[in-house]
Amino acid sequence: MINGIVQGVGFRPFVATLAEDLGLHGYVENCESGVRIVLYCDETKLREFIEILNERKPMPAKISEISFSKKAVKTNKIKGFRIIKSKKTGKISTSMPPDIAMCDECVGEMFSKGNRRYLYPFTNCARCGPRFSIAYALPYDRDKTSMDDFSMCRDCNTEYTNLRDRRYHAQTNCCENCGPKYWLVEIIKNEIVSHLSGEEAVKQAIDIIRAGGTVAIKGIGGIHLVCKPDSDAIKKLRKLKARPWKPFVVMAKDLETVKKFAYIGEVEERLLLSPARPIVILRKRGDIFYDVSPGFHTIGVILPYTGIHHLLLEKFSVLIVTSGNISGEMLCADNFEALTKLSKLSDGLLLHDRRIVNRCDDSVIKVLAGKPVFVRKSRGFIPEVIKIPSRNRKHPEILATGADLKSSFGFFREGNFYGSQYLGDLSYYINQVQYQKMLKRFEKLFDLHARVVITDLHPDYFSRTLGEEYAENRDCEIYSCQHHVAHIYSVMAEKALKKCIGVAFDGTGYGFDGKIWGGEFFSIDNSKCMRFAHLRYIPMPSGELAIKQPMLMAYAYLIDSGMDLKDEKAHLLYENAPVKTSSAGRLFDAVAAVLDVCKENTFEGEAPMKLESVAKRHSESFSWVLDKSALPWQIDFRKMIRELYSEKDKNSISELASKFHRTLAEAISVVCEEIKKLTGEKNVCLSGGVFQNKLLLEVAVALLEKKGFNVWFNEKVSPNDEGIAFGQIYWHVIGSDG
């Protein structure tokens, strides 16, 4: 028996070919726990088989466990080796493969004039193409995917049944005669004016893009809006999407093209070329594509991963590719939904007739301190089963509902975490619907039946309400884990830690005292968690409006620091602020506004991102105070704000932004050192959306390591709120372990 990601990655064909090459008899089948192999051979041949299997397995495959049993037989019951029909006899415990980028061999066939798949964009083989996005159930077979709508023609079936063919048992196998097809709906002045199919549809889409238009294109996990990366086309798209400043992503033909406008390190190159094909955040090389990410020092880049992408990039070396959605909602995946929502945002829609069962946005990764860190974990990585350390193997199954702003949920069973893809902001109804739909899909795919539910502490979160309803309907136990505590436990789960000093910096989270937290220091010992320190509470003028208008937080910090603004309205808003916050995210907003870097957040995190973009590494810092008069301690940045404001007209914005980052990093290292004096703890876990800031994270890590700390941060889940569900589960597991 072989467990891991071994279904949907060409594993059975590989096993069958290997067995035949070694002259072995038997069979292989998909089953509920992975792949079952029956071999009629002696132990020497078995060892040889397993050794070669481990060395040469298909690249997308991941083996987590190999187990075997022996049984003496007089004669072989089976002559030769074959793949037999999958069957399910127990609970699903295998992994579902994520979607895999089109392989080089399939790309080569698609551009070979003599090949029967010439220019056919759905060309795939046993080792590439859609997996999770088309699957209804496990074991992974064609009749349990949306490919079941297409019957293979004679030629495709011959490939499918030929042991030596690359498409042997390839569940997505098809060609132009029997597979999915594209068609184009062209829109002029909100009217449908043409309806083309096949190659003509793709050619017309290319013509629309070439003329400066935008086309909504259906891919593997959803629909993207695509246009040229020139100023006029981008301005038009920004206006249509009401997205004035948020960076767009560029899709480039190849690495050599990317190197012309961005710097690529070794880790970034490996990520760009990986089968997952994520968006990778790279440092810009000059301002070739200024309009793509205006005011930012980075640019998001992705390489083509589907046939339609390769066809487009034969005509354009670089394209803008952004989520096809109404701002705030998940990207569209259904044809009717696209026609309804995207016809006013595009000049044409290039759609196909293969249903997307599980929509998945593109994953986004940054390299921080030399390691890949998820900004968004979705297509190419989901579903990925992650081990969670636990002494008790008899834990009941758990559902963790995560948080609301960057939502994802997760299930826990027998030491494994089954995490969902990024599901968007749950303040939008359509995202709530998708969240519930995917929750049911995961239950079906992996045969999950939660008996315990963990939610966020926030009383108004949709994810909490849904968790409460789930628990009531299924008679489950239910618990609530504080937001920032969950952030820290998410790192601890990855690193199998039981104790640590935790630093959670983000934009918002409901605290035990009813205030808005976001700049927190914890001491954690197994299930015991103590809030040791936090950023000094600051009023949030106009409440949540201050999140969108950083100038309101600037007023609050300046007034709190003793500055006389001579602005009655600002003082009135400050004095009547409905809530106070310790949020590091709001501190970034305030500093960005004071320095005139950003006074309005047109998208989440805009001000901090722009502040990081103007900053460079700096050895100087501002003054600040650690108030240890009572627990929890308070980190007081009033001196820093006064100094920053007074130096505004004397020093460059870049220098002041740099000193701010350095000050925050120094505060982290000093406070951790003070906690260590009392606890003796040397492990520090950093989590929360603010630690997606490359400059802050890397300076903080360097300062902490210089003081002898072991520093850990998220790598398997995102440090932002997508990782909350993972932390919620480990928080409960540690508590249950005792």
GIGIRA-V133487 format. One record per backbone hydrogen bond with DSSP energy under -1.0 kcal/mol. NH is the residue of the N-H (numbers start at 1). CO is the residue of the C=O. E is the energy in kcal/mol with one decimal. If there is no record, write none. Layout:
((NH | CO | E) (NH | CO | E))
//
This chain:
((2 | 35 | -2.6) (3 | 65 | -2.8) (5 | 62 | -2.2) (6 | 4 | -1.4) (14 | 10 | -1.6) (15 | 11 | -2.7) (16 | 12 | -2.8) (17 | 13 | -2.4) (18 | 14 | -2.6) (19 | 15 | -2.7) (20 | 16 | -2.1) (21 | 17 | -2.5) (22 | 18 | -1.8) (23 | 20 | -1.2) (24 | 19 | -3.2) (26 | 80 | -2.6) (27 | 38 | -1.9) (28 | 82 | -1.6) (29 | 36 | -2.1) (31 | 34 | -2.4) (34 | 31 | -1.3) (35 | 2 | -2.3) (36 | 29 | -2.7) (38 | 27 | -2.9) (40 | 25 | -2.3) (46 | 42 | -1.9) (47 | 43 | -2.5) (48 | 44 | -2.0) (49 | 45 | -2.6) (50 | 46 | -2.6) (51 | 47 | -2.4) (52 | 48 | -2.3) (53 | 49 | -2.4) (54 | 50 | -2.2) (55 | 51 | -1.7) (56 | 52 | -2.7) (57 | 53 | -1.1) (61 | 58 | -1.5) (62 | 5 | -1.6) (64 | 3 | -2.4) (65 | 3 | -1.3) (67 | 1 | -2.6) (82 | 26 | -1.5) (84 | 28 | -2.3) (87 | 30 | -1.5) (93 | 32 | -3.7) (94 | 32 | -1.6) (95 | 4 | -1.4) (100 | 129 | -2.7) (101 | 275 | -2.7) (102 | 305 | -1.8) (107 | 103 | -2.1) (108 | 104 | -2.6) (109 | 105 | -2.0) (110 | 106 | -2.2) (111 | 107 | -1.2) (112 | 109 | -1.5) (115 | 112 | -2.0) (118 | 115 | -1.7) (119 | 110 | -3.6) (120 | 117 | -2.5) (123 | 120 | -1.2) (126 | 166 | -1.6) (128 | 125 | -1.2) (129 | 100 | -1.9) (134 | 131 | -1.4) (135 | 132 | -1.1) (136 | 144 | -3.4) (137 | 144 | -1.2) (144 | 141 | -2.2) (145 | 142 | -1.9) (146 | 134 | -1.8) (148 | 145 | -1.6) (149 | 146 | -1.1) (150 | 147 | -1.9) (157 | 153 | -2.5) (158 | 154 | -2.0) (159 | 155 | -1.7) (160 | 156 | -2.4) (161 | 157 | -1.6) (162 | 159 | -1.2) (165 | 162 | -2.1) (168 | 165 | -1.8) (169 | 160 | -1.9) (170 | 167 | -2.1) (173 | 170 | -1.8) (178 | 175 | -1.0) (179 | 175 | -3.0) (183 | 351 | -2.7) (184 | 196 | -3.0) (185 | 349 | -2.5) (186 | 194 | -1.7) (187 | 347 | -2.3) (188 | 191 | -2.6) (191 | 188 | -1.2) (193 | 186 | -2.5) (196 | 184 | -1.6) (198 | 182 | -2.4) (202 | 198 | -1.6) (203 | 199 | -2.6) (204 | 200 | -2.3) (205 | 201 | -2.0) (206 | 202 | -2.2) (207 | 203 | -2.0) (208 | 204 | -2.2) (209 | 205 | -2.2) (210 | 206 | -2.8) (211 | 207 | -1.7) (212 | 209 | -1.9) (213 | 208 | -2.7) (215 | 226 | -2.4) (216 | 348 | -2.7) (217 | 224 | -3.3) (218 | 350 | -2.6) (219 | 222 | -2.9) (223 | 332 | -2.3) (224 | 217 | -2.7) (225 | 322 | -3.2) (226 | 215 | -2.4) (227 | 320 | -1.4) (234 | 230 | -2.4) (235 | 231 | -2.6) (236 | 232 | -2.2) (237 | 233 | -2.1) (238 | 234 | -2.9) (239 | 235 | -2.1) (240 | 236 | -2.2) (241 | 237 | -2.5) (243 | 238 | -2.4) (248 | 292 | -2.6) (250 | 300 | -2.6) (251 | 319 | -3.1) (252 | 302 | -1.9) (253 | 317 | -2.5) (258 | 254 | -1.7) (259 | 255 | -2.4) (260 | 257 | -1.2) (261 | 258 | -1.8) (262 | 258 | -1.6) (263 | 283 | -2.6) (269 | 265 | -2.5) (270 | 266 | -1.9) (271 | 267 | -2.1) (272 | 268 | -2.7) (273 | 269 | -1.9) (277 | 274 | -1.3) (279 | 363 | -3.5) (280 | 301 | -3.1) (281 | 365 | -2.6) (282 | 299 | -2.8) (284 | 297 | -2.7) (285 | 261 | -2.8) (290 | 287 | -1.2) (293 | 289 | -1.1) (296 | 293 | -1.7) (299 | 282 | -2.6) (301 | 280 | -2.2) (302 | 250 | -2.1) (310 | 306 | -1.8) (311 | 307 | -2.2) (312 | 308 | -2.1) (313 | 309 | -2.5) (315 | 312 | -1.6) (316 | 312 | -1.4) (319 | 251 | -2.1) (320 | 227 | -3.1) (321 | 249 | -2.5) (322 | 225 | -2.3) (324 | 223 | -2.7) (325 | 323 | -1.3) (329 | 326 | -2.7) (332 | 324 | -3.3) (338 | 334 | -2.4) (339 | 335 | -2.4) (340 | 336 | -2.2) (341 | 337 | -2.6) (342 | 338 | -2.9) (345 | 342 | -1.0) (347 | 214 | -3.6) (349 | 185 | -2.5) (350 | 216 | -3.1) (351 | 183 | -2.4) (357 | 133 | -2.0) (358 | 133 | -1.9) (360 | 221 | -1.6) (364 | 376 | -2.7) (365 | 279 | -2.6) (366 | 373 | -2.7) (368 | 371 | -2.8) (371 | 368 | -2.2) (373 | 366 | -3.2) (375 | 364 | -3.1) (376 | 364 | -2.0) (379 | 361 | -2.5) (381 | 378 | -2.1) (382 | 378 | -1.6) (386 | 417 | -2.0) (388 | 415 | -2.9) (398 | 412 | -2.1) (399 | 452 | -2.7) (400 | 410 | -3.2) (401 | 454 | -2.5) (407 | 424 | -2.2) (410 | 400 | -2.2) (411 | 418 | -2.1) (412 | 398 | -2.3) (413 | 416 | -2.2) (416 | 413 | -2.1) (417 | 386 | -2.8) (418 | 411 | -3.0) (420 | 409 | -2.8) (423 | 407 | -2.9) (426 | 404 | -2.6) (428 | 425 | -1.6) (432 | 428 | -1.6) (433 | 429 | -2.3) (434 | 430 | -2.0) (435 | 431 | -2.4) (436 | 432 | -2.2) (437 | 433 | -2.3) (438 | 434 | -2.8) (439 | 435 | -2.0) (440 | 436 | -1.9) (441 | 437 | -1.9) (442 | 438 | -2.7) (443 | 439 | -1.9) (444 | 440 | -1.9) (445 | 441 | -3.2) (446 | 442 | -2.4) (448 | 443 | -1.6) (451 | 397 | -3.2) (452 | 397 | -1.6) (453 | 477 | -2.5) (454 | 399 | -2.7) (455 | 479 | -2.4) (461 | 458 | -1.1) (465 | 461 | -2.0) (466 | 462 | -3.1) (467 | 463 | -1.7) (468 | 464 | -2.5) (469 | 465 | -2.2) (470 | 466 | -2.7) (471 | 467 | -2.6) (472 | 468 | -2.2) (473 | 469 | -2.6) (474 | 470 | -1.6) (476 | 471 | -2.6) (477 | 451 | -2.1) (479 | 453 | -2.5) (481 | 455 | -2.8) (486 | 482 | -2.3) (487 | 483 | -1.6) (488 | 484 | -1.8) (489 | 485 | -2.4) (490 | 486 | -1.7) (492 | 488 | -2.1) (493 | 489 | -2.5) (494 | 490 | -1.3) (495 | 491 | -2.1) (497 | 492 | -2.4) (500 | 524 | -2.1) (501 | 683 | -2.8) (502 | 522 | -2.3) (503 | 685 | -3.0) (504 | 520 | -2.3) (505 | 687 | -2.0) (506 | 518 | -2.1) (511 | 515 | -2.6) (514 | 511 | -1.8) (516 | 580 | -2.2) (517 | 509 | -3.0) (520 | 504 | -2.6) (521 | 533 | -2.6) (522 | 502 | -3.0) (523 | 530 | -2.4) (524 | 500 | -2.9) (525 | 528 | -2.8) (526 | 498 | -3.7) (528 | 525 | -2.5) (530 | 523 | -2.5) (532 | 521 | -2.0) (533 | 521 | -1.6) (534 | 633 | -1.7) (535 | 519 | -1.8) (536 | 635 | -2.6) (538 | 581 | -2.4) (540 | 579 | -2.9) (543 | 540 | -2.2) (545 | 542 | -1.7) (546 | 543 | -1.8) (547 | 544 | -1.5) (549 | 545 | -1.6) (552 | 549 | -2.1) (554 | 550 | -2.1) (555 | 551 | -2.5) (556 | 552 | -1.9) (557 | 553 | -2.6) (558 | 554 | -2.6) (559 | 555 | -2.8) (560 | 556 | -2.5) (561 | 557 | -1.4) (562 | 559 | -1.8) (563 | 558 | -2.5) (571 | 567 | -2.2) (572 | 568 | -2.4) (573 | 569 | -2.6) (574 | 570 | -2.2) (575 | 571 | -2.5) (576 | 572 | -1.5) (577 | 574 | -1.1) (581 | 538 | -2.6) (582 | 516 | -2.3) (584 | 518 | -1.6) (585 | 506 | -2.3) (587 | 583 | -1.2) (588 | 584 | -2.2) (589 | 585 | -1.9) (590 | 586 | -2.3) (591 | 587 | -2.4) (592 | 588 | -2.5) (593 | 589 | -2.1) (594 | 590 | -2.6) (595 | 591 | -2.1) (596 | 593 | -1.5) (597 | 592 | -2.8) (598 | 592 | -1.3) (601 | 548 | -2.8) (602 | 600 | -1.0) (606 | 603 | -1.8) (609 | 605 | -2.2) (610 | 606 | -2.5) (611 | 607 | -2.3) (612 | 608 | -2.3) (613 | 609 | -1.8) (614 | 610 | -1.3) (625 | 636 | -2.4) (627 | 634 | -3.1) (633 | 532 | -2.9) (634 | 627 | -2.2) (635 | 534 | -2.5) (636 | 625 | -3.3) (641 | 637 | -2.3) (642 | 638 | -2.1) (643 | 639 | -2.6) (644 | 640 | -3.0) (645 | 641 | -2.4) (646 | 642 | -2.2) (647 | 643 | -1.9) (650 | 647 | -1.4) (651 | 647 | -2.4) (656 | 652 | -2.2) (657 | 653 | -2.7) (658 | 654 | -2.0) (659 | 655 | -2.4) (660 | 656 | -2.1) (661 | 657 | -2.0) (662 | 658 | -2.3) (663 | 659 | -2.5) (664 | 660 | -2.3) (665 | 661 | -2.3) (666 | 662 | -2.6) (667 | 663 | -2.4) (668 | 664 | -2.0) (669 | 665 | -2.1) (670 | 666 | -2.7) (671 | 667 | -2.6) (672 | 668 | -2.1) (673 | 669 | -1.8) (674 | 670 | -2.1) (675 | 671 | -2.2) (676 | 672 | -2.4) (677 | 673 | -1.6) (679 | 675 | -2.0) (680 | 676 | -3.0) (684 | 710 | -3.0) (685 | 501 | -2.8) (686 | 712 | -2.7) (687 | 503 | -2.3) (688 | 719 | -1.2) (690 | 505 | -1.8) (691 | 688 | -1.9) (692 | 689 | -1.7) (693 | 690 | -1.8) (697 | 693 | -2.6) (698 | 694 | -2.4) (699 | 695 | -2.2) (700 | 696 | -2.6) (701 | 697 | -2.8) (702 | 698 | -2.0) (703 | 699 | -2.4) (704 | 700 | -2.5) (705 | 701 | -2.8) (706 | 702 | -1.8) (708 | 705 | -1.7) (709 | 704 | -2.1) (710 | 682 | -3.0) (712 | 684 | -3.0) (723 | 720 | -2.2) (724 | 721 | -1.4) (727 | 723 | -1.7) (728 | 724 | -2.8) (729 | 725 | -1.9) (730 | 726 | -1.8) (731 | 727 | -2.5) (732 | 728 | -1.7) (733 | 729 | -2.9) (734 | 730 | -2.8) (735 | 731 | -1.6) (736 | 732 | -2.5) (737 | 733 | -2.3) (738 | 734 | -1.0))
//
